[in-house]
Amino acid sequence: MRSVSTLGYMVLGVGDLAAWEAFAVNVLGLQAGARVPGESLGLRMDDYEQRILLLKNDLDDFLAAGWEFESNVALEAFVDQVRAKGVEVVEADKRVAEQRRVARLFVCEDPDGIRHEFYCAAWRANTRDAFRSSVLRGAFSTGRLGVGHFVTVPKQSAKAKVFCEDVLGLRLSDTIGGDAAPGVNLDVTFFHARAGRHHSLAIAEVPFPAHKRIHHIMVECTDPNDVGLAYDRCKQAGVPILMELGHHPNDQMFSFYLISPSGFAIEFGAGGIVVDDDTWEVKRYTELSDWGHKMNPPPGAPAHPAH
């Protein structure tokens, strides 16, 4: 079975582009890229022209996941495979592909209405325009591992899991069931793509109403000191912290969670492990964090963690 290689980009619908630009550049350490004033802004993390695309949209939520393939041949074979399963996949027009900064783009939707976009040949930045962060000491952990991960809170979790495995071809990494708060139990399922980031997508089943499609997205840096420095920047700038510094037992990520201008969380971390499918053992964990990650939910923030 053919599967996606890596999560190459994410598309977010945001209500305030200016607030997001200041936040992304000055707090997260991303670099502003291509923009259409009042409509969109691309954000850079490495030599790609764009890793995160912000679209002006009052939804203030996750819009699309961009799944990368190494070649046009691999992309077409995957699309044929998905269509054979009865899933409607359409090729996006050239304008949308150019907005995503890719050569070719196919699109389908999952059972909860999130767009999944399949592409090859992402545009690279001019060699004279190397990625530069104004605040990072090190770099972002991207390359073959992709942009990071996102955690959905689907209304139809069973169908969402089937979509991950049977359509996207993602593999199960592990699961966690644990108390997020007294009397509040979460169950989270983690999936990885071929490139091996511990999870590119996770599905959280939560016993409370979810107001967003996702709980959070994650960006990872190569130097753990940058996690602490980002935490300090959040404190200095008054950015709300949802979960304090801590560590996850399954992906070994050292991180904290902050609240984005759109209201969903962002995990900022370092040290995540890479899965080797030849030796990987799927496990069931009973705690979300083995130390830290104390909950500190500001008013209006996502109610409980799901990493």
Summary of the structure (lengths in Angstrom):
residues: 307
radius of gyration: 18.1
end to end distance: 27.9
largest distance: 54.7
contacts: 1065
relative contact order: 0.16
helix: 19%
strand: 39%
